[in-house]
């Protein structure tokens, strides 16, 4: 059920865009909680009526065929839905553009006429601000089609421009996977020029993904920048529709973090050097490509990237986020506008005022705020995780709470309820009942879930830790959907503990930097401390039967637990684990561990391969063979080292699975049951 409903998110609205006159709201939504195909909808904010303006099933009754670049983009965005998964509109809401099965479509937002413009292999179509042209990428070239004449022009990348190694208008792997930037080109406010990214991957190492289940199929070769190796070379150019090209001055930077171009000022770029200890914001002159430094953030470990900035307000004030006073603070025109203690998580929209999300003293909650003449105002009410969209004046709140499955979606005008957007996710059939805990000397946030109907006299329970445990992700959030899997696991007869340790977001820069150069020891210590602190207060937890499971960083943490703390953990399921940090990508790995050639010992301390001979607990390794983020080489190297040391373990390969957890309903359900049965069997054996 979880796979069929995509974690019970199908049927919920998303991708909101507010018309400049405040009269209409566009969004995507599928027909039901099991329908994977999104259509484009409009909500009339005056009448309160919803209208489907693009029916994805009508346009494409069959299965989608996606170009490789679009498949890769969706993998980076963890996008597993279908139909219309993204769209863009011009400034005045005359036209919206989207791709479906690789074809480029537009819809007239007044007449509702849908047109197919380009037949296939289209990636990331976007209308210009005037609504007269649409730019898109095809075959690694940036193109523009005129809506009046149908003339389709290559703006950059004609005749190959370097062959398959060069691409225009596409975000490279690191940008999409680690920087939160999925775009590779930006229209000028007047719609006559494009600022476009050019990437050259010629010197990036090539890694191969094959499908052993289908030896007749050819292998896929990808450019993967592993730690210490060469990144994609990224540059920027202004491309005029008249054929002119102005290259942007290339400074001493490695990573193009963010780009912003609006009527509020000249184009902005945020860039980082290889060591990530600085983030510099530059204004760029479209006339000659020269840059002017506006602001620099520095940190002895790394500068954290906050989504949505830098940006200009409508009246030309620079907006960014600075780490100061123990907090991530919103800064406008050089002045911090948020108080210390409020941790800004993302900037959602910048116009006349700023819409942003933040956590206050409770990191398990995320709220939506806006700036205004009287200071900062919180727009969201009630405990939970509130996701914002739209503008500071007309805001869409998607509010996830413990009270219901799926979000309650409310449109606010100047902070007051204006309309509702219908949401119809599937009913998961269970209601998580987490006990909220703050434990240990570091005040770790944790949640304990017991079997439904369990009473203290029912006897001790085996314990299952269910963490992510690493940076950039939280598990302990006040949202029912965050605990559906954990509650299902608890109902199989476990006391399930979910804990967020140091390095997780929401508690400020110092908390996040605790893991610098010490991922393994710090994150594992926090899981152990949380377990012991909770068990001291909850005698129903049986510490003679403790297991741990996780995916990605959680998989790494799970394998780490049985390898280094067999006195605490008796069994582990490690899903898609990073086992050797020299095999993971540059930006993520080097942020925490530095360059491998400068500190090989740091990589050795934090990797798992050398620990293999010490395994004396049960370990189940699960990995997708098509994973292009954490390659299956991680699991294979650990398995090989374990076998060489004579240490028994189980390795379960998932045919055709990428880094996203398996999406096929039968595979996902059976994988969960296999894990539960295996954990129960191993814990019973450990207790004997």
VEXMAR-252791 format. One line per field, with one value per residue (C-alpha): residue number from 1; residue in three letters; x, y, z. Coordinates in steps of 0.001 Angstrom, whole numbers, padded with zeros to 6 digits. Example, Ala and Ser with C-alpha at 12.3 -4.5 7.8 and 13.67 -1.06 7.14 Angstrom:
<rs>
n <- c(1_2)
res <- c(Ala_Ser)
X <- c(012300_013670)
Y <- c(-004500_-001060)
Z <- c(007800_007140)
</rs>
This chain:
<rs>
n <- c(1_2_3_4_5_6_7_8_9_10_11_12_13_14_15_16_17_18_19_20_21_22_23_24_25_26_27_28_29_30_31_32_33_34_35_36_37_38_39_40_41_42_43_44_45_46_47_48_49_50_51_52_53_54_55_56_57_58_59_60_61_62_63_64_65_66_67_68_69_70_71_72_73_74_75_76_77_78_79_80_81_82_83_84_85_86_87_88_89_90_91_92_93_94_95_96_97_98_99_100_101_102_103_104_105_106_107_108_109_110_111_112_113_114_115_116_117_118_119_120_121_122_123_124_125_126_127_128_129_130_131_132_133_134_135_136_137_138_139_140_141_142_143_144_145_146_147_148_149_150_151_152_153_154_155_156_157_158_159_160_161_162_163_164_165_166_167_168_169_170_171_172_173_174_175_176_177_178_179_180_181_182_183_184_185_186_187_188_189_190_191_192_193_194_195_196_197_198_199_200_201_202_203_204_205_206_207_208_209_210_211_212_213_214_215_216_217_218_219_220_221_222_223_224_225_226_227_228_229_230_231_232_233_234_235_236_237_238_239_240_241_242_243_244_245_246_247_248_249_250_251_252_253_254_255_256_257_258_259_260_261_262_263_264_265_266_267_268_269_270_271_272_273_274_275_276_277_278_279_280_281_282_283_284_285_286_287_288_289_290_291_292_293_294_295_296_297_298_299_300_301_302_303_304_305_306_307_308_309_310_311_312_313_314_315_316_317_318_319_320_321_322_323_324_325_326_327_328_329_330_331_332_333_334_335_336_337_338_339_340_341_342_343_344_345_346_347_348_349_350_351_352_353_354_355_356_357_358_359_360_361_362_363_364_365_366_367_368_369_370_371_372_373_374_375_376_377_378_379_380_381_382_383_384_385_386_387_388_389_390_391_392_393_394_395_396_397_398_399_400_401_402_403_404_405_406_407_408_409_410_411_412_413_414_415_416_417_418_419_420_421_422_423_424_425_426_427_428_429_430_431_432_433_434_435_436_437_438_439_440_441_442_443_444_445_446_447_448_449_450_451_452_453_454_455_456_457_458_459_460_461_462_463_464_465_466_467_468_469_470_471_472_473_474_475_476_477_478_479_480_481_482_483_484_485_486_487_488_489_490_491_492_493_494_495_496_497_498_499_500_501_502_503_504_505_506_507_508_509_510_511_512_513_514_515_516_517_518_519_520_521_522_523_524_525_526_527_528_529_530_531_532_533_534_535_536_537_538_539_540_541_542_543_544_545_546_547_548_549_550_551_552_553_554_555_556_557_558_559_560_561_562_563_564_565_566_567_568_569_570_571_572_573_574_575_576_577_578_579_580_581_582_583_584_585_586_587_588_589_590_591_592_593_594_595_596_597_598_599_600_601_602_603_604_605_606_607_608_609_610_611_612_613_614_615_616_617_618_619_620_621_622_623_624_625_626_627_628_629_630_631_632_633_634_635_636_637_638_639_640_641_642_643_644_645_646_647_648_649_650_651_652_653_654_655_656_657_658_659_660_661_662_663_664_665_666_667_668_669_670_671_672_673_674_675_676_677_678_679_680_681_682_683_684_685_686_687_688)
res <- c(Unk_Unk_Unk_Unk_Unk_Unk_Unk_Unk_Unk_Unk_Unk_Unk_Unk_Unk_Unk_Unk_Unk_Unk_Unk_Unk_Unk_Unk_Unk_Unk_Unk_Unk_Unk_Unk_Unk_Unk_Unk_Unk_Unk_Unk_Unk_Unk_Unk_Unk_Unk_Unk_Unk_Unk_Unk_Unk_Unk_Unk_Unk_Unk_Unk_Unk_Unk_Unk_Unk_Unk_Unk_Unk_Unk_Unk_Unk_Unk_Unk_Unk_Unk_Unk_Unk_Unk_Unk_Unk_Unk_Unk_Unk_Unk_Unk_Unk_Unk_Unk_Unk_Unk_Unk_Unk_Unk_Unk_Unk_Unk_Unk_Unk_Unk_Unk_Unk_Unk_Unk_Unk_Unk_Unk_Unk_Unk_Unk_Unk_Unk_Unk_Unk_Unk_Unk_Unk_Unk_Unk_Unk_Unk_Unk_Unk_Unk_Unk_Unk_Unk_Unk_Unk_Unk_Unk_Unk_Unk_Unk_Unk_Unk_Unk_Unk_Unk_Unk_Unk_Unk_Unk_Unk_Unk_Unk_Unk_Unk_Unk_Unk_Unk_Unk_Unk_Unk_Unk_Unk_Unk_Unk_Unk_Unk_Unk_Unk_Unk_Unk_Unk_Unk_Unk_Unk_Unk_Unk_Unk_Unk_Unk_Unk_Unk_Unk_Unk_Unk_Unk_Unk_Unk_Unk_Unk_Unk_Unk_Unk_Unk_Unk_Unk_Unk_Unk_Unk_Unk_Unk_Unk_Unk_Unk_Unk_Unk_Unk_Unk_Unk_Unk_Unk_Unk_Unk_Unk_Unk_Unk_Unk_Unk_Unk_Unk_Unk_Unk_Unk_Unk_Unk_Unk_Unk_Unk_Unk_Unk_Unk_Unk_Unk_Unk_Unk_Unk_Unk_Unk_Unk_Unk_Unk_Unk_Unk_Unk_Unk_Unk_Unk_Unk_Unk_Unk_Unk_Unk_Unk_Unk_Unk_Unk_Unk_Unk_Unk_Unk_Unk_Unk_Unk_Unk_Unk_Unk_Unk_Unk_Unk_Unk_Unk_Unk_Unk_Unk_Unk_Unk_Unk_Unk_Unk_Unk_Unk_Unk_Unk_Unk_Unk_Unk_Unk_Unk_Unk_Unk_Unk_Unk_Unk_Unk_Unk_Unk_Unk_Unk_Unk_Unk_Unk_Unk_Unk_Unk_Unk_Unk_Unk_Unk_Unk_Unk_Unk_Unk_Unk_Unk_Unk_Unk_Unk_Unk_Unk_Unk_Unk_Unk_Unk_Unk_Unk_Unk_Unk_Unk_Unk_Unk_Unk_Unk_Unk_Unk_Unk_Unk_Unk_Unk_Unk_Unk_Unk_Unk_Unk_Unk_Unk_Unk_Unk_Unk_Unk_Unk_Unk_Unk_Unk_Unk_Unk_Unk_Unk_Unk_Unk_Unk_Unk_Unk_Unk_Unk_Unk_Unk_Unk_Unk_Unk_Unk_Unk_Unk_Unk_Unk_Unk_Unk_Unk_Unk_Unk_Unk_Unk_Unk_Unk_Unk_Unk_Unk_Unk_Unk_Unk_Unk_Unk_Unk_Unk_Unk_Unk_Unk_Unk_Unk_Unk_Unk_Unk_Unk_Unk_Unk_Unk_Unk_Unk_Unk_Unk_Unk_Unk_Unk_Unk_Unk_Unk_Unk_Unk_Unk_Unk_Unk_Unk_Unk_Unk_Unk_Unk_Unk_Unk_Unk_Unk_Unk_Unk_Unk_Unk_Unk_Unk_Unk_Unk_Unk_Unk_Unk_Unk_Unk_Unk_Unk_Unk_Unk_Unk_Unk_Unk_Unk_Unk_Unk_Unk_Unk_Unk_Unk_Unk_Unk_Unk_Unk_Unk_Unk_Unk_Unk_Unk_Unk_Unk_Unk_Unk_Unk_Unk_Unk_Unk_Unk_Unk_Unk_Unk_Unk_Unk_Unk_Unk_Unk_Unk_Unk_Unk_Unk_Unk_Unk_Unk_Unk_Unk_Unk_Unk_Unk_Unk_Unk_Unk_Unk_Unk_Unk_Unk_Unk_Unk_Unk_Unk_Unk_Unk_Unk_Unk_Unk_Unk_Unk_Unk_Unk_Unk_Unk_Unk_Unk_Unk_Unk_Unk_Unk_Unk_Unk_Unk_Unk_Unk_Unk_Unk_Unk_Unk_Unk_Unk_Unk_Unk_Unk_Unk_Unk_Unk_Unk_Unk_Unk_Unk_Unk_Unk_Unk_Unk_Unk_Unk_Unk_Unk_Unk_Unk_Unk_Unk_Unk_Unk_Unk_Unk_Unk_Unk_Unk_Unk_Unk_Unk_Unk_Unk_Unk_Unk_Unk_Unk_Unk_Unk_Unk_Unk_Unk_Unk_Unk_Unk_Unk_Unk_Unk_Unk_Unk_Unk_Unk_Unk_Unk_Unk_Unk_Unk_Unk_Unk_Unk_Unk_Unk_Unk_Unk_Unk_Unk_Unk_Unk_Unk_Unk_Unk_Unk_Unk_Unk_Unk_Unk_Unk_Unk_Unk_Unk_Unk_Unk_Unk_Unk_Unk_Unk_Unk_Unk_Unk_Unk_Unk_Unk_Unk_Unk_Unk_Unk_Unk_Unk_Unk_Unk_Unk_Unk_Unk_Unk_Unk_Unk_Unk_Unk_Unk_Unk_Unk_Unk_Unk_Unk_Unk_Unk_Unk_Unk_Unk_Unk_Unk_Unk_Unk_Unk_Unk_Unk_Unk_Unk_Unk_Unk_Unk_Unk_Unk_Unk_Unk_Unk_Unk_Unk_Unk_Unk_Unk_Unk_Unk_Unk_Unk_Unk_Unk_Unk_Unk_Unk_Unk_Unk_Unk_Unk_Unk_Unk_Unk_Unk_Unk_Unk_Unk_Unk_Unk_Unk_Unk_Unk_Unk_Unk_Unk_Unk_Unk_Unk_Unk_Unk)
X <- c(000000_002829_004433_001094_000298_003903_003979_000359_001189_-000773_-003972_-002437_-002018_001421_003430_001332_001568_-000427_-001519_-000141_-003641_-004379_-007416_-006206_-004113_-002535_-001488_-000913_-002927_-003768_-007331_-007021_-004682_-003601_-003463_000151_-000778_-000890_-003007_-002898_-005689_-006856_-008611_-010625_-009857_-012942_-015499_-013692_-014189_-011609_-011178_-008949_-007251_-004879_-006026_-002875_-004789_-006604_-003378_-001509_-003665_-000659_002708_005226_008512_011052_014363_017418_018003_014442_014732_017946_016338_013423_015767_017662_014375_013090_010120_008263_004858_003792_001706_002412_005118_006199_005137_006024_003972_004716_004514_000923_-000453_-001248_000383_001824_004308_004941_006325_004483_006215_009009_006683_006377_002881_001472_-001922_-003571_-004658_-007640_-009069_-007733_-006494_-003696_-001105_001640_004663_007582_007369_009856_012950_011983_013389_012395_010253_009742_007871_009598_008123_006109_004458_005504_008206_009126_012672_013543_016434_016669_019694_021778_021085_019081_016297_013520_010241_008138_004490_003132_005158_006266_009856_012198_015738_018844_020183_023230_024633_024159_026383_027154_029394_031762_029621_028050_030382_028833_025314_023500_020655_020845_021781_024684_024554_026046_023703_020612_021652_023438_022850_019078_019295_017356_017441_020122_018812_016985_015004_015709_012774_012039_012278_014992_017982_018723_021370_022402_024653_027190_028557_031560_031913_034876_037228_034754_035353_033084_031243_029214_025787_024733_021726_022933_019348_019366_022856_021624_021066_023931_025550_025006_028004_027576_029880_030193_032400_033525_035281_038677_038080_037217_033845_031868_033197_030396_030266_027576_026736_024150_022487_020493_017639_019439_022354_024664_026647_028384_030350_030185_033491_034665_036041_037845_034840_033959_030216_027418_025004_022136_021050_018399_017215_014288_013257_014561_018166_020917_021337_022666_024841_025920_029122_031374_035009_035916_036306_032844_034081_032802_029647_029944_027059_027848_025832_026491_026451_024651_026459_029979_029665_031634_030768_030605_030930_027962_028294_030415_029597_032474_032766_035751_033879_031419_028777_025332_023158_019682_017176_015627_018443_020046_017256_016188_013035_010788_012347_015940_016998_019288_017894_020112_020480_023421_024572_024823_023969_023599_020867_020185_018864_017050_018907_017363_019498_022182_019854_018827_015024_014527_015372_018058_016552_014396_016106_015316_015062_014161_013074_009871_009229_010705_008604_007624_008038_009615_007852_009956_009862_011572_011649_011579_012436_010872_012756_010032_007796_008212_006129_005658_006427_006350_008053_006140_006210_005620_008279_008004_004609_003886_001186_000718_-001255_-001281_001400_002872_004946_003679_004863_004409_004048_002719_003640_003678_000288_-001388_000060_-000745_-000241_000017_-000269_000807_-000023_-000526_-004300_-004761_-003124_-002260_-002181_-004866_-004304_-005430_-005034_-004466_-004836_-002819_-002723_-006480_-008135_-009463_-010044_-009315_-007694_-009073_-006711_-007674_-004823_-005525_-006360_-003344_-005530_-003459_-002944_000584_000755_004309_005457_007404_010659_013601_016365_019980_022401_022170_018367_017983_014542_013023_009735_008777_006088_004598_002224_-001348_-003198_-000028_-000210_002738_001669_001899_005581_008870_009270_012204_013529_013897_015672_014389_016651_018026_020492_022513_022654_019966_017094_014879_012739_011234_008654_005104_003446_001411_002869_006392_005567_003350_006132_007400_003927_003444_006747_005681_002463_004564_005635_008426_009109_010261_012549_013207_015859_017461_021037_023642_023932_020200_018563_016378_018664_021149_024638_026593_024423_024897_028673_029125_029567_032467_035099_033440_030268_030586_031350_028974_025889_026257_026853_023613_021593_023107_022529_018931_018305_019720_017977_014592_015032_015774_012318_010470_011128_009075_012112_014131_017780_018759_016945_017859_017855_018325_017248_017718_018183_020982_022669_020378_021753_025292_024347_022731_025776_027986_025919_026475_030094_031178_028637_027809_027389_024243_022892_022111_020901_020864_019247_021450_019597_021678_024462_027479_030257_033342_033205_035793_033038_030518_030197_032423_030163_028469_031497_034098_031773_032017_035323_037515_039584_040682_044183_044645_043291_043055_042804_039551_038021_039318_037822_034397_034151_033096_035291_038094_035531_034372_036532_034944_031336_029765_026122_023529_023662_021302_022515_019935_020895_019380_021500_020518_021437_023367_023690_025016_026345_025936_029751_029345_027389_029541_032786_031473_030091_033410_035363_033006_033359_037142_037114_034787_031976_028481_025944_023061_023105_019815_020179_017157_016967_016287_015955_017522_018356_014695_013200_011507_008411_006918_004087_004812_008555_008103_005591_007583_010809_009239_007991_011347_013042_010585_010788_014581_014888_012551_014442_017828_016736_015254_018534_020506_018392_018949)
Y <- c(000000_002388_001861_002051_005371_006686_006941_008142_011332_010597_012601_015530_018876_020379_022768_025851_029044_032205_034542_038074_039527_037131_035680_032188_029385_026651_023315_019658_016762_013197_011870_009631_008295_005482_007375_008158_010524_014220_016709_020516_022201_025754_027133_030312_032241_034415_031675_028860_026464_023959_023179_020611_022455_019709_016092_013961_010722_012243_013524_010282_007206_004857_004694_007516_007359_009696_010915_009873_013415_013614_010219_011393_014684_012859_010499_013456_015081_011750_012155_008886_010198_010488_012686_016392_016440_020038_023139_026816_029887_033360_036405_037299_033733_033719_030373_027384_024898_021305_018056_014761_011613_013810_015970_019725_021080_024494_025428_028814_029664_031696_029508_026188_025198_022618_022466_019964_021934_019483_015767_014263_014231_017566_018497_021403_023665_027229_030165_033510_036178_037708_034414_034544_031842_028639_027503_023845_021391_018560_016423_018525_021700_024722_025672_028271_027866_030883_030327_032491_031098_027700_028520_026356_027721_026245_028899_026939_023490_023365_020877_019130_021855_019200_016125_014200_015772_019259_020201_023535_024382_021237_021124_018754_015783_017632_020607_018428_015858_018020_021734_021629_023254_021427_024232_025022_028206_031412_033942_037653_039709_041159_037755_038588_036823_033540_033017_029425_026907_025074_021837_019862_016389_015269_014886_013347_009643_007179_004565_001716_000409_-002949_-005186_-008724_-009960_-008975_-009713_-009067_-005392_-002959_-001326_002343_004595_007695_010548_010308_012736_010625_012278_013618_013349_015910_017654_018675_021985_024563_027958_030524_032588_035187_034044_036598_035585_037621_035174_037130_035418_036964_034628_035258_035988_032787_033341_030963_028792_025130_024982_027084_026927_029202_031688_034407_036817_039145_042721_043639_043863_042323_038547_037015_033935_032146_030106_027960_026863_023185_023193_024816_027066_030097_031071_034216_036173_038100_040407_039785_042389_040986_043493_042167_039206_040908_040132_042234_040671_041617_039352_036497_033884_031919_029049_026980_023761_024516_027076_025515_026091_027489_027043_030125_032640_034867_036975_040566_042015_043859_047159_045935_044808_041782_038795_036049_033868_034157_031908_034262_034255_030470_030664_030790_034345_035987_039097_041831_044689_043845_043765_040535_040515_037277_036953_034592_031202_031102_028733_029714_026556_027877_031016_030255_033482_036942_039826_043002_040921_037539_034235_031641_028532_028143_026241_027941_026204_022903_021381_018768_021505_023687_026831_029403_033078_036322_039676_042927_046534_045402_042699_038924_037214_033495_032432_028769_027634_024388_021818_020127_020518_023365_023732_027118_028301_031313_034772_036662_038167_035059_032010_028340_026316_022539_021540_018033_017043_014053_014486_013317_011541_013879_017657_020224_022789_026358_029515_032680_036263_038581_035840_035152_032003_032516_029070_025356_023047_019522_016726_013069_010724_007065_006018_004153_002194_002964_005946_006330_007074_008298_009163_012401_012367_014650_012459_012377_015127_016579_016760_014400_014515_011050_009256_005858_003770_000674_-001911_-000672_-001702_-002594_-002364_-002440_-005793_-007393_-008116_-006821_-005918_-006356_-002958_-001730_001562_003187_006212_008217_009778_011858_015476_017274_015020_014624_011696_013112_015509_016160_014653_011448_010441_010546_007589_005349_002857_003006_002316_-000589_-002014_-001526_-003409_-006384_-006678_-004161_-001113_001215_004095_006989_009512_012556_013130_015779_016898_016861_020183_022499_023089_025600_025745_024499_021382_020600_021109_018590_015871_017564_014931_012467_011156_007643_008201_011122_009806_006293_007612_009590_006523_004524_007332_007738_003994_003788_006953_005796_002270_003735_005329_002584_-000852_-002499_-002199_-005421_-004446_-008073_-007906_-004726_-004298_-001311_-000669_002215_003320_005415_007203_005167_002056_003212_003882_000454_-001419_000789_-000128_-003892_-003519_-001123_-001614_-005328_-004936_-002898_-004026_-007644_-007350_-004733_-004190_-001866_-000545_001131_001922_004096_001752_003457_007256_007442_006066_008806_012177_015194_017876_015745_013752_016506_018822_016531_014688_016991_015870_012220_013018_015427_013176_009534_008561_010505_008480_005256_006118_006852_004005_000440_-001851_-002150_-003101_-006178_-008737_-007664_-008483_-010843_-009845_-010506_-008168_-008019_-005780_-004596_-002611_-001659_-002719_000407_002878_005804_007749_005170_002643_-001049_-001149_000014_-003083_-005399_-004161_-004631_-008064_-009047_-007906_-009807_-012962_-012638_-012404_-015380_-013330_-014626_-012125_-011849_-009753_-009052_-007377_-005543_-005892_-002621_-000581_002871_004772_005489_002695_000110_001490_-001758_-002621_-006343_-005832_-003087_-005079_-008292_-006456_-005083_-008520_-010120_-007567_-008100_-011892_-011785_-009358_-011432_-014618_-013073_-011399_-014647_-016373_-013612_-013902_-017645)
Z <- c(000000_000814_-002602_-004437_-002762_-002829_000949_000932_-000943_-004131_-004320_-002431_-004238_-004865_-007078_-006329_-008414_-007603_-010403_-010052_-009694_-006859_-008605_-009533_-008146_-010269_-008805_-009621_-008218_-009157_-009167_-006132_-003501_-005804_-009108_-010048_-012888_-011984_-013899_-013863_-011909_-011291_-008234_-008724_-005551_-005955_-006552_-004738_-007669_-008932_-012633_-014283_-017139_-018291_-018077_-018208_-018809_-021771_-023323_-022706_-022105_-022168_-020454_-020529_-022418_-020877_-022286_-020227_-018970_-017641_-015937_-014282_-013234_-011618_-009791_-008346_-007260_-005870_-008201_-008699_-009802_-013430_-015669_-015298_-012617_-013201_-015090_-015467_-016343_-017683_-015424_-016301_-016290_-020000_-020755_-018905_-020340_-019303_-020645_-020786_-021949_-023271_-025410_-024989_-024399_-023632_-022286_-022771_-019238_-020451_-023232_-021788_-025256_-025049_-027835_-028525_-029722_-029794_-030369_-027933_-025691_-024066_-020649_-018354_-020599_-019340_-020934_-021061_-018734_-021605_-022551_-026218_-026285_-024483_-023788_-023256_-023455_-025972_-026784_-024368_-026387_-025218_-027594_-027847_-029710_-030734_-029796_-032603_-035505_-034209_-035173_-033110_-032666_-031085_-028712_-027543_-028235_-032013_-033869_-030628_-029154_-027797_-028329_-025490_-022939_-023216_-022141_-022066_-019703_-017552_-013875_-013323_-010919_-007923_-008349_-008483_-005871_-003302_-003944_-004346_-007772_-010492_-013075_-015633_-017319_-016383_-018460_-018206_-016834_-020297_-022006_-024543_-022955_-021233_-018581_-019209_-017541_-019695_-018286_-019473_-017980_-020106_-017132_-014704_-013886_-015676_-013679_-015097_-014126_-015544_-015079_-014272_-014538_-018218_-019567_-023089_-022230_-022594_-019595_-018796_-018262_-016108_-015134_-011364_-009379_-006428_-003487_-004432_-008185_-010865_-010862_-013914_-015223_-014898_-016581_-017395_-020467_-021411_-024622_-026590_-028835_-031502_-031421_-029134_-026379_-023357_-021091_-017353_-015662_-014036_-010551_-008257_-007502_-007929_-007328_-008804_-005880_-006937_-009594_-009338_-012028_-011399_-012017_-008584_-009736_-011857_-011989_-008776_-008429_-005253_-005560_-003371_-003571_-003386_000415_000889_003692_001848_-000002_-002112_-003629_-006816_-009046_-012732_-015506_-018598_-020826_-020312_-017913_-015146_-011539_-008374_-004930_-002731_000304_001635_004276_005824_008288_009477_008625_005800_004864_004861_001783_002466_-000392_-002012_-001596_-002676_-004178_-004712_-003228_-005675_-004597_-004954_-001466_-001225_000678_002069_005171_007565_010394_013376_017073_017025_014390_010680_010365_007464_006320_004143_002892_005451_008471_010255_010417_012352_016038_017389_018159_015032_012594_009006_006900_003452_001654_-000237_-002166_-002414_-003720_-001941_001236_002030_002694_004519_006693_010052_013322_016696_019980_018889_015934_015402_014006_010924_010483_007732_008307_006376_006732_006759_007932_011514_011496_011147_011426_011716_009275_010224_013268_015173_015854_012823_009704_007535_003940_002309_-001276_-003146_-001856_001423_000522_-000896_000808_000351_003527_003319_006963_007980_011539_013814_013594_010027_007127_004304_004435_005086_002320_003017_000950_002989_001872_004114_006715_006761_005353_001855_000363_000707_-001834_-001767_-000818_-001053_-000135_000546_004084_005468_007855_010930_013185_014575_018281_018944_022458_022126_024049_024746_026114_027227_028124_024615_024608_021660_020078_019785_019274_020679_019011_020622_019116_018838_021994_023907_027702_030116_031497_028074_028524_027201_023552_021196_020140_016568_015878_012695_012045_009191_011568_009122_008012_006012_007049_010099_011112_014300_012898_014080_011044_010974_007617_009054_011304_009194_008474_012050_013445_011023_012232_015854_015144_014071_017713_018249_020337_017558_018453_016080_017157_015546_016605_016032_012429_011744_010784_012824_015809_014474_012957_015968_016266_012576_012694_015533_012909_011112_010252_012619_011009_012363_016026_016597_014822_016265_019795_019639_018637_021493_023981_022868_023201_026717_027901_026623_028000_031445_031445_029575_031107_028376_026070_026048_025581_025018_021666_019766_015983_013705_010114_007686_004084_002573_005493_007708_006020_006745_010363_010697_009408_011569_014625_014436_013354_016120_018915_018974_022740_022026_018631_017772_014165_011413_008018_005959_002906_000168_002662_002019_003137_001670_001618_-001151_-003409_-002623_-004353_-003908_-002450_000210_001304_001247_003176_006201_005739_003654_000684_000796_-000421_002487_005240_004249_007927_008241_005425_006970_010379_008931_006412_007128_005048_007595_010275_008360_010232_013522_012576_015090_014793_012103_009081_006109_003268_000701_-002400_-005750_-008705_-010706_-007954_-009478_-006220_-003750_-006248_-005482_-005323_-001710_-000732_-002825_-001291_002222_001362_-000219_002837_005131_003064_002979_006766_007085_008587_007708_006424_003953_000787_-001024_-004445_-005873_-009640_-011462_-008252_-007985_-004792_-004200_-002141_-004390_-006092_-007381_-005006_-004701_-004248_-001640_000410_000301_001119_004305_005313_004559_006816_009669_009509_009324_012252_014434_013656_014368_017598_018870_018105_019833_022978_023306)
</rs>
